[in-house]
C-alpha cells in the first residue's frame, strides 16, 4: 500500500469516527432534552456545548505525547495540572462567590445540552460546577499543554491563549465597567453578554488548533 493510500485510509477512518462521535453526541443531547423537558431557546448555545465536547475528545484522541524521560514528564504534568486548575477557577468550574447561606449539597443543573446536565457540589466555602463542555474542553487543553511541554521546554506559550477560552466569565467584569460609563441600558453591554459564548467557543477552538498543530517551529502531537 502506497503512502497516499495509507493516508487516505487514515483520513477515511478519522472522518468515520468523527461522524460517529457527532451522531452519538446529537442522540444523547436529544434524549437529554426530552427526558429533562428542556426548552432550547438559543440553539447555538447547545451547538457550542456539543462542539466543545467533540473538539476536546478528538484533540485527546489524536494527540500522542513524544517519548521522553520521567523528569520531563513530571514537569509537563505539573504545568498541565496548574493550567487546568487555573482554567477551572477562571472558567466557572470552581465558584467561590457563594451566598452566606450556602451549605453542603449536591444537585444536578439542567443546563443547555453540552453545558448540562451539570453536577453541582456546594460547600460553605466554594462550589464545583461540572459542566460537561468545560470539563472535557479544559482537560483537552491540559493534555495538549502536557504534550507541548514535552515536545519543547517553554513551548507551551501558545497554551496561555487557552486562558482566554474562559472569556465568557471575563466579559461580565468588562460589562460592569461599561455599565458604569454608559449606563445599564447600553447596547454595548447587552452585546457583550450576548456574544460571550460565541467568543469563548471561537477562542477555545483556535487554541486547540494551535496546540495540536503547533505552527511555531516545534513538534506536533501526531
C-alpha positions in Angstrom: 0.0 0.0 0.0 1.4 3.4 -1.0 1.8 6.4 1.3 -1.1 8.1 -0.4 -3.4 5.1 0.1 -2.3 4.8 3.8 -3.1 8.5 4.3 -6.5 8.1 2.6 -7.4 5.1 4.7 -6.4 7.0 7.9 -8.4 10.1 6.8 -11.5 8.0 6.0 -11.2 6.3 9.4 -10.9 9.7 11.1 -14.0 11.0 9.3 -16.0 7.9 10.2 -15.0 8.2 13.9 -15.8 11.9 13.9 -19.2 11.3 12.3 -19.9 8.5 14.9 -19.0 10.9 17.7 -21.1 13.7 16.3 -24.1 11.3 15.9 -23.7 10.0 19.4 -23.5 13.4 21.0 -26.5 14.5 19.0 -28.6 11.5 20.1 -27.5 11.9 23.7 -28.4 15.6 23.6 -31.9 14.8 22.1 -32.5 12.2 24.8 -31.4 14.7 27.5 -33.7 17.4 26.2 -36.7 15.1 26.1 -36.1 13.5 29.5 -35.3 16.7 31.3 -38.1 18.6 29.4 -35.7 21.4 28.5 -36.8 24.2 26.1 -33.8 25.2 24.0 -34.4 28.9 23.2 -30.9 29.5 21.9 -29.9 26.5 19.7 -26.4 27.9 19.1 -25.6 27.6 22.8 -26.4 23.9 22.6 -24.3 23.6 19.5 -21.4 25.3 21.2 -21.6 23.0 24.2 -21.5 19.9 22.0 -18.7 21.4 19.8 -16.6 21.9 22.9 -17.0 18.2 23.8 -16.4 16.9 20.3 -13.3 19.1 19.7 -12.0 18.1 23.1 -12.4 14.4 22.6 -10.9 14.5 19.1 -7.9 16.5 20.4 -7.2 14.0 23.2 -7.7 11.0 20.8 -5.3 12.4 18.1 -2.6 13.7 20.4 0.4 11.5 21.1 3.0 12.9 23.5 6.5 12.3 22.4 8.7 9.7 24.3 10.8 11.4 26.9 12.4 10.9 30.3 10.4 10.8 33.6 11.7 14.2 34.8 10.4 15.9 31.7 7.0 14.1 32.1 6.7 15.2 35.7 7.4 18.8 34.8 4.9 18.6 31.9 2.3 17.1 34.2 2.8 19.8 36.8 2.4 22.6 34.3 -0.6 20.9 32.7 -2.3 20.4 36.1 -1.7 24.0 37.1 -3.0 25.1 33.8 -6.3 23.1 34.2 -6.7 24.4 37.7 -6.3 28.0 36.5 -8.9 27.4 33.8 -11.3 25.8 36.3 -11.2 28.8 38.6 -11.4 31.3 35.7 -13.9 29.4 33.7 -16.6 28.9 36.4 -16.0 25.2 37.3 -14.8 26.4 40.8 -17.1 29.1 42.1 -16.0 30.9 45.3 -18.6 33.7 45.5 -21.5 31.9 47.2 -24.4 33.2 49.3 -23.8 33.3 53.0 -26.5 30.7 53.5 -24.7 28.2 51.2 -24.1 24.8 52.8 -23.1 21.2 51.8 -25.2 19.8 49.0 -25.3 18.1 45.6 -27.7 18.8 42.8 -28.0 18.4 39.0 -28.3 21.6 37.0 -30.3 21.1 33.8 -28.5 23.5 31.5 -28.5 23.5 27.7 -27.1 20.3 26.1 -23.4 20.2 26.3 -23.3 22.5 29.3 -25.6 20.2 31.1 -26.6 18.1 32.8 -24.0 19.6 35.2 -23.4 18.0 38.7 -23.1 20.8 41.2 -21.3 20.2 44.6 -21.7 23.1 47.1 -19.9 23.7 50.3 -19.9 26.7 52.7 -16.7 27.9 51.0 -17.0 27.1 47.3 -18.9 25.2 44.7 -17.9 22.9 41.9 -20.0 23.1 38.7 -19.0 20.3 36.4 -20.4 21.5 33.0 -19.5 18.7 30.6 -18.3 21.1 27.9 -16.0 22.9 30.3 -14.7 19.7 31.9 -13.9 18.0 28.6 -12.6 21.2 27.0 -10.2 22.1 29.8 -8.9 18.6 30.2 -8.2 18.5 26.5 -6.3 21.8 26.7 -4.4 20.5 29.7 -3.4 17.3 27.8 -2.4 19.4 24.8 -0.2 21.6 27.0 1.3 18.5 28.5 2.2 17.2 25.1 3.5 20.6 24.0 5.8 21.0 27.1 7.2 17.5 26.4 8.0 18.4 22.8 10.0 21.5 23.7 10.6 23.1 27.1 9.0 26.5 27.2 7.0 25.9 24.1 3.7 26.0 25.9 3.4 29.7 25.4 0.6 29.2 22.9 -1.2 27.3 25.7 -1.6 30.6 27.6 -4.2 31.5 24.9 -6.3 28.8 26.5 -6.9 31.0 29.4 -8.9 33.2 27.1 -11.3 30.3 26.5 -13.0 31.4 29.7 -13.7 34.8 28.2 -17.4 34.3 28.9 -16.6 34.8 32.6 -14.3 37.8 31.9 -16.9 39.7 29.9 -19.2 40.4 32.9 -16.3 42.3 34.5 -16.0 44.4 31.4 -19.7 44.8 31.2 -19.8 46.1 34.8 -17.3 48.8 33.8 -19.2 49.6 30.7 -22.4 49.9 32.7 -20.8 52.5 35.0 -19.6 54.5 32.0 -22.5 54.2 29.5 -25.5 53.1 31.7 -27.1 49.8 32.3 -29.2 50.1 29.1 -26.2 50.4 26.9 -26.5 48.3 23.8 -22.8 47.6 24.0 -23.3 45.9 27.4 -26.0 43.8 26.0 -23.9 42.8 23.1 -21.0 41.9 25.4 -23.2 39.3 27.3 -24.8 38.1 24.1 -21.5 37.3 22.4 -19.6 35.9 25.3 -20.2 32.2 24.5 -19.5 32.9 20.8 -16.1 34.4 21.6 -15.4 31.8 24.2 -16.0 29.0 21.8 -14.0 30.6 19.0 -11.0 31.1 21.3 -11.3 27.5 22.6 -11.3 26.0 19.1 -8.4 28.3 17.9 -6.4 27.4 21.0 -6.9 23.6 20.4 -5.8 24.1 16.8 -2.7 26.0 17.8 -1.7 23.5 20.5 -2.3 20.5 18.2 -0.6 21.7 15.0 1.9 24.0 16.9 2.8 26.2 14.0 5.7 27.8 15.8 8.7 25.6 14.8 8.3 22.7 17.2 6.7 19.3 17.1 3.2 18.1 16.8 1.2 15.5 18.7 0.9 13.0 15.9 
